[in-house]
Amino acid sequence: MPGKKTLSALDILVVGGGVGGISTAIALKRSGATVELIDIKTDWGMIGAGLTLTGPTLRAFRDLGVLDAIAERAYVGNGIRVCDTQGKVLHELDTPMKGSEDVPGSGGIQRPVLHEILEQRLRAEGVPVTLGLSVTALDQVDGGVDVTFTDGRRKRYDLVIGSDGVGSLVRRMIIPDSPAPAYTGQNSWRVSVPRPAHVDRRHYFLGGPHKVGFTPVSKDEMYLFLLEVGPKIFREESGLHVPMAELLASYGGPVAEIRDAMNADSKIVFRPLEGFFLPAPWYRGRVLLVGDSAHPTTPQLASGAGMAVEDALVLEDELLKTDDIDAALVSYMTRREARCRLIVESSMTIGRLEQARAPISEQTAVVERALNKLQEPI
């Protein structure tokens, strides 16, 4: 009967091999499904200076089975230190995980390291991965999807997962009138640097012309981030240390030390921030969007990766509860829509407050409300 299959009988295709795609493939394969993953990239991996990990994100990685590996190679700890532009401490925020005391309250990791950990787990689960491959057609049929690949092959699947990021091809294919990613008014700068011993937690340096902070990502590494308010622009990769230093000119203390040490060899990543919220449902027939394909967000709450992993866990849970795939997708949306909307809208709100130079207390209040909500079970 169409729609009636246990998870162990499902044949699933995951399109896109970022955090959300790999996590979804791991979760569904470990519960018995037959899973394949494809990615358009031929050089598979993640680029970027690093990734901040909140307590709820670390809880999701625990439930996926990779927290120990992350803790071994990343930074995990507790707390956020709020400072002024000269490094004077203004406020210490505690970040305990209520109800999950075995989970650290915060952390950070280099993106390539996270990819390596997730890929190793994916390979251990036996999920086949094909690189340099995408889809050209998704034809809904009774009880499944006929997929046409870019190499000309066709195959039928019970379920297709679109996890191909903010510019998702799968989203455009199944929801042609979906909103396009919109520039939020801020450009993100990140520079990887050695981690001083005194940087024992995440830092914010507020009250200046930009939002600036530190995120430790390992025992001896961290990154400095800066959110610049201005028009959307694109920059060449070379020579970024010069304009970044100019943006940091008014900062003192530990920020100034990093600024003055930057040079042409500094590892700097620049990108405009984009986001939007896709109205529910995030599926059409048997094609479901997860992670940034469905709810891309800005980094203000450091929860984009966490939301993607949670998507994977909830989908696994709902497909285990019933042999009715359609009912499972409805239940999935019931659990995910409001939580992901909270993250996207709160992140956008914080970004607007930063651009308006709103009082620091007003900005941190939004952060604390959202993070407290995120501690609730998924």
C-alpha positions as CSV (number, residue, x, y, z in Angstrom):
1,M,0.0,0.0,0.0
2,P,1.5,3.4,-1.0
3,G,2.7,5.3,2.0
4,K,2.9,2.2,4.3
5,K,6.5,1.2,4.9
6,T,8.6,0.8,8.0
7,L,11.8,2.8,8.1
8,S,13.9,-0.3,7.6
9,A,12.1,-0.8,4.3
10,L,12.6,2.7,2.9
11,D,15.0,3.6,0.1
12,I,16.1,7.2,0.7
13,L,18.2,9.7,-1.3
14,V,19.9,12.6,0.4
15,V,20.8,15.5,-1.9
16,G,23.6,17.6,-0.4
17,G,26.4,16.6,1.9
18,G,26.7,19.5,4.5
19,V,25.9,19.1,8.2
20,G,22.2,18.6,7.6
21,G,22.6,16.1,4.8
22,I,25.3,14.0,6.5
23,S,23.4,14.0,9.8
24,T,20.2,12.9,8.1
25,A,21.9,10.1,6.3
26,I,23.6,8.9,9.5
27,A,20.3,9.0,11.5
28,L,18.2,7.2,8.9
29,K,20.8,4.6,8.1
30,R,21.4,3.7,11.7
31,S,17.7,3.0,12.1
32,G,17.7,0.6,9.2
33,A,16.8,2.6,6.1
34,T,18.7,2.1,2.8
35,V,20.3,5.6,2.2
36,E,22.4,7.1,-0.5
37,L,24.0,10.6,-0.4
38,I,25.1,12.7,-3.3
39,D,26.8,16.1,-3.5
40,I,27.4,18.3,-6.5
41,K,31.0,19.1,-5.2
42,T,33.8,17.0,-6.4
43,D,36.1,18.2,-3.6
44,W,33.9,17.3,-0.7
45,G,34.3,19.2,2.6
46,M,33.5,22.3,4.5
47,I,35.3,25.6,4.3
48,G,35.3,28.5,6.7
49,A,37.1,29.7,9.8
50,G,35.0,27.9,12.3
51,L,31.6,27.2,13.8
52,T,30.1,28.2,17.2
53,L,28.3,25.4,19.0
54,T,25.6,26.1,21.6
55,G,24.6,23.7,24.3
56,P,21.5,22.6,22.3
57,T,23.6,21.9,19.3
58,L,26.0,19.8,21.3
59,R,23.0,17.9,22.7
60,A,21.9,17.2,19.1
61,F,25.4,15.9,18.3
62,R,25.3,13.7,21.4
63,D,22.1,12.2,20.2
64,L,23.6,11.6,16.8
65,G,26.5,9.8,18.5
66,V,29.4,12.1,17.7
67,L,29.7,14.4,20.8
68,D,32.7,12.5,22.2
69,A,34.6,12.8,18.9
70,I,33.8,16.6,18.8
71,A,34.8,17.1,22.4
72,E,38.2,15.5,21.7
73,R,39.1,17.7,18.8
74,A,37.1,20.9,19.4
75,Y,36.5,23.4,22.2
76,V,33.7,22.6,24.7
77,G,33.0,24.6,27.8
78,N,30.5,26.9,29.4
79,G,29.6,30.6,29.5
80,I,29.8,33.7,27.4
81,R,31.9,36.8,28.5
82,V,30.5,40.1,27.4
83,C,33.0,42.9,27.2
84,D,33.3,46.5,26.0
85,T,35.3,47.5,23.0
86,Q,38.5,47.8,25.1
87,G,38.1,44.3,26.6
88,K,36.6,45.4,30.0
89,V,34.3,42.6,31.2
90,L,30.7,43.8,31.5
91,H,28.7,40.7,32.1
92,E,29.2,36.9,32.4
93,L,26.4,34.8,30.9
94,D,26.1,31.2,32.2
95,T,25.1,28.6,29.6
96,P,24.3,25.4,31.5
97,M,22.2,22.7,29.7
98,K,19.3,22.2,32.0
99,G,18.1,18.6,32.0
100,S,21.3,17.5,30.1
101,E,24.0,18.0,32.6
102,D,26.3,15.7,30.6
103,V,26.3,18.2,27.7
104,P,28.6,21.2,27.8
105,G,27.0,24.6,27.6
106,S,28.9,25.9,24.6
107,G,31.7,25.1,22.2
108,G,33.4,25.7,18.9
109,I,34.9,23.7,16.1
110,Q,36.8,24.2,12.8
111,R,34.4,23.4,9.9
112,P,36.8,21.0,8.2
113,V,37.2,19.1,11.5
114,L,33.4,18.8,11.9
115,H,33.1,17.5,8.4
116,E,35.8,14.9,8.9
117,I,34.1,13.6,12.1
118,L,30.7,13.4,10.4
119,E,32.1,11.8,7.3
120,Q,33.9,9.2,9.3
121,R,30.6,8.3,11.1
122,L,28.8,8.3,7.7
123,R,31.3,5.9,6.2
124,A,31.1,3.7,9.4
125,E,27.4,3.4,8.8
126,G,28.0,2.2,5.3
127,V,26.3,5.0,3.5
128,P,27.4,5.2,-0.2
129,V,28.5,8.7,-1.3
130,T,28.7,9.9,-4.8
131,L,30.4,13.3,-5.5
132,G,30.1,15.5,-8.6
133,L,26.4,14.4,-8.9
134,S,23.1,16.2,-8.6
135,V,19.5,15.9,-9.9
136,T,17.8,17.2,-12.9
137,A,14.2,16.1,-12.3
138,L,12.1,14.9,-9.3
139,D,8.9,13.2,-10.6
140,Q,6.4,12.4,-8.0
141,V,4.8,9.0,-8.4
142,D,2.3,7.0,-6.3
143,G,4.3,6.2,-3.2
144,G,7.6,7.6,-4.2
145,V,9.8,9.8,-6.4
146,D,11.5,9.1,-9.7
147,V,14.8,10.9,-9.7
148,T,16.8,11.8,-12.8
149,F,20.5,12.4,-12.1
150,T,22.9,14.7,-13.9
151,D,24.6,11.6,-15.3
152,G,21.4,10.5,-17.0
153,R,20.5,7.7,-14.6
154,R,17.0,7.3,-13.2
155,K,16.0,5.6,-10.0
156,R,12.9,5.5,-7.8
157,Y,13.1,6.3,-4.0
158,D,10.5,6.2,-1.2
159,L,11.8,9.6,0.1
160,V,14.1,12.3,-1.2
161,I,15.8,14.7,1.3
162,G,16.9,18.1,0.0
163,S,19.8,19.3,2.1
164,D,21.6,21.4,-0.5
165,G,21.9,24.6,1.4
166,V,20.6,28.2,1.2
167,G,20.5,28.2,-2.6
168,S,18.9,24.8,-2.7
169,L,18.2,23.4,-6.2
170,V,15.8,20.9,-4.7
171,R,13.8,23.7,-3.1
172,R,13.5,25.5,-6.4
173,M,12.4,22.3,-8.1
174,I,9.6,21.4,-5.7
175,I,8.6,25.0,-4.6
176,P,9.3,27.2,-7.6
177,D,7.7,30.2,-6.0
178,S,9.6,29.9,-2.8
179,P,11.3,33.1,-1.4
180,A,14.8,33.8,-2.4
181,P,17.5,34.3,0.2
182,A,17.6,38.0,1.2
183,Y,20.6,40.0,2.3
184,T,20.2,41.0,6.0
185,G,22.3,44.2,6.0
186,Q,25.4,42.7,7.5
187,N,28.7,41.2,6.2
188,S,30.5,38.6,8.2
189,W,34.3,38.5,8.7
190,R,36.1,35.7,10.5
191,V,39.8,35.3,11.0
192,S,41.5,32.1,12.5
193,V,44.2,32.8,15.0
194,P,46.1,31.1,17.8
195,R,44.0,30.9,21.0
196,P,45.5,32.7,24.0
197,A,45.3,30.9,27.4
198,H,42.9,33.6,28.8
199,V,40.3,32.9,26.1
200,D,38.6,30.1,28.0
201,R,35.1,30.8,26.6
202,R,33.2,32.6,24.0
203,H,33.5,36.5,24.1
204,Y,31.5,39.4,22.8
205,F,33.0,42.9,22.5
206,L,29.9,45.2,22.3
207,G,29.2,48.9,22.2
208,G,31.4,49.6,19.2
209,P,30.6,50.2,15.5
210,H,30.4,46.5,14.9
211,K,29.6,43.3,16.7
212,V,32.9,41.5,17.4
213,G,33.7,38.3,19.3
214,F,35.9,35.3,19.9
215,T,35.0,31.7,19.6
216,P,37.5,29.0,20.7
217,V,37.5,26.1,18.3
218,S,40.2,23.8,19.8
219,K,42.8,23.7,22.6
220,D,45.0,26.1,20.7
221,E,42.8,27.8,18.0
222,M,40.0,30.3,17.9
223,Y,38.5,32.7,15.5
224,L,37.6,36.4,15.8
225,F,34.4,37.3,14.1
226,L,33.1,40.8,13.0
227,L,29.6,41.7,11.7
228,E,29.9,44.7,9.5
229,V,26.8,46.8,8.7
230,G,26.6,48.0,5.1
231,P,25.6,47.2,1.6
232,K,26.0,43.7,0.2
233,I,29.4,43.4,-1.4
234,F,31.8,40.7,-2.7
235,R,35.5,40.8,-2.0
236,E,38.5,39.1,-3.4
237,E,40.1,36.5,-1.0
238,S,43.5,38.2,-1.1
239,G,44.3,41.3,1.0
240,L,41.3,41.0,3.3
241,H,43.5,41.8,6.4
242,V,43.7,45.5,5.3
243,P,39.9,46.3,5.3
244,M,39.3,44.1,8.3
245,A,42.0,45.9,10.3
246,E,40.4,49.2,9.4
247,L,37.0,48.0,10.7
248,L,38.7,47.1,14.0
249,A,40.6,50.4,14.4
250,S,38.6,51.6,17.4
251,Y,38.9,48.4,19.4
252,G,41.5,47.9,22.1
253,G,42.7,45.1,24.4
254,P,42.8,41.6,23.1
255,V,41.0,42.5,19.9
256,A,43.7,45.1,19.0
257,E,46.4,42.5,19.6
258,I,44.8,40.2,17.0
259,R,44.2,43.2,14.6
260,D,47.8,44.3,14.8
261,A,49.1,40.8,14.1
262,M,47.0,40.2,11.0
263,N,48.9,40.1,7.7
264,A,48.5,38.8,4.1
265,D,48.8,35.2,5.3
266,S,45.9,35.5,7.8
267,K,43.1,33.0,7.2
268,I,40.1,35.3,6.7
269,V,36.7,34.4,5.5
270,F,34.2,37.0,4.3
271,R,30.6,36.6,3.3
272,P,27.4,38.6,3.2
273,L,24.7,37.3,5.5
274,E,21.5,36.0,4.0
275,G,18.4,34.3,5.3
276,F,14.6,33.8,5.1
277,F,11.9,31.6,6.5
278,L,10.1,29.2,4.2
279,P,6.4,28.8,5.0
280,A,5.3,25.3,6.0
281,P,5.2,22.7,4.9
282,W,8.8,22.1,3.8
283,Y,7.8,19.1,1.6
284,R,5.9,18.3,-1.5
285,G,4.8,14.7,-1.9
286,R,7.8,12.6,-1.0
287,V,10.5,15.3,-1.2
288,L,11.4,17.0,2.1
289,L,13.7,20.0,2.8
290,V,15.9,20.1,5.9
291,G,18.5,22.4,7.3
292,D,19.5,25.5,5.4
293,S,17.4,24.4,2.4
294,A,14.3,25.0,4.6
295,H,15.3,27.5,7.2
296,P,18.6,29.3,6.6
297,T,19.5,31.7,9.3
298,T,22.2,34.2,10.3
299,P,24.9,33.4,12.9
300,Q,23.6,35.6,15.7
301,L,22.3,32.6,17.7
302,A,24.9,30.2,16.4
303,S,22.2,27.6,15.8
304,G,22.1,26.9,12.1
305,A,24.0,23.6,12.3
306,G,22.2,22.6,15.5
307,M,18.8,23.1,13.8
308,A,20.0,20.9,10.8
309,V,21.1,18.1,13.2
310,E,17.8,18.4,15.1
311,D,15.9,18.1,11.8
312,A,17.7,14.7,11.2
313,L,16.9,13.4,14.7
314,V,13.2,14.4,14.5
315,L,12.8,12.9,11.1
316,E,14.3,9.7,12.3
317,D,12.0,9.6,15.3
318,E,8.9,10.3,13.3
319,L,9.7,7.7,10.7
320,L,10.3,5.1,13.5
321,K,6.9,5.8,15.0
322,T,4.8,4.9,12.1
323,D,4.8,3.0,8.8
324,D,2.8,5.9,7.2
325,I,5.4,8.2,5.6
326,D,2.9,10.9,4.9
327,A,1.7,11.0,8.5
328,A,5.4,11.1,9.6
329,L,6.1,14.1,7.5
330,V,3.0,15.9,9.0
331,S,4.2,15.1,12.5
332,Y,7.7,16.2,11.6
333,M,6.5,19.7,10.5
334,T,4.4,20.0,13.7
335,R,7.6,19.5,15.8
336,R,10.0,21.6,13.7
337,E,8.2,24.6,12.2
338,A,7.8,26.7,15.4
339,R,11.2,25.9,16.8
340,C,13.0,26.8,13.6
341,R,10.9,29.9,13.1
342,L,12.0,31.0,16.6
343,I,15.6,30.7,15.6
344,V,15.3,32.5,12.2
345,E,13.2,35.3,13.5
346,S,15.2,35.8,16.7
347,S,18.5,35.9,14.7
348,M,17.1,38.4,12.3
349,T,15.8,40.5,15.2
350,I,19.2,40.5,16.9
351,G,20.8,41.5,13.6
352,R,18.4,44.5,13.2
353,L,19.1,45.5,16.8
354,E,22.9,45.4,16.1
355,Q,22.5,47.5,13.0
356,A,20.4,50.0,15.0
357,R,23.0,50.2,17.8
358,A,20.3,49.2,20.3
359,P,21.3,49.0,24.0
360,I,23.4,45.9,24.8
361,S,20.9,44.8,27.4
362,E,18.2,44.7,24.7
363,Q,20.3,42.6,22.4
364,T,21.4,40.1,25.1
365,A,17.7,39.8,26.3
366,V,16.7,38.4,22.9
367,V,19.7,36.0,22.9
368,E,18.9,34.7,26.4
369,R,15.2,34.2,25.6
370,A,15.9,32.2,22.5
371,L,18.7,30.1,24.1
372,N,16.4,29.3,27.1
373,K,13.7,28.2,24.7
374,L,16.2,26.1,22.8
375,Q,17.1,24.1,25.9
376,E,13.6,22.6,25.8
377,P,13.5,19.0,24.4
378,I,13.1,18.8,20.6
